[in-house]
Amino acid sequence: MLGVIAALVIASMTACGDAGGSSAGDSASYLTLLGTDTLVAEWMEFGENRVEASALLRGSQTTWSEYLLETDDAGMVTRWEARTWQGGAPND
């Protein structure tokens, strides 16, 4: 079953990889298998002085996390946010 989930995540990451007309080098996605029962899918977008990321962790529990990092022109962190939901994606 984990193989099917991994294939679906890879397909969706590939399909969404160029959504929004991003230029090369400003976004990334990762798929990580940890052992035989844990899957992590991460998406990141890099902007000027800003990084946004989302991560889906499927193991004994499912969690969805969103991150935001902002820096000033010198590279010092000016804002950091991290939110995590148990059981999957938030209901917006």
Secondary structure, DSSP 8 states (H G I E B T S, - for coil): -HHHHHHHHHHHHHHHTTTT---TTSEEEEEEEETTTEEEEEEEEEETTEEEEEEEEESSSEEEEEEEEEE-TTS-EEEEEEEEEETBS---
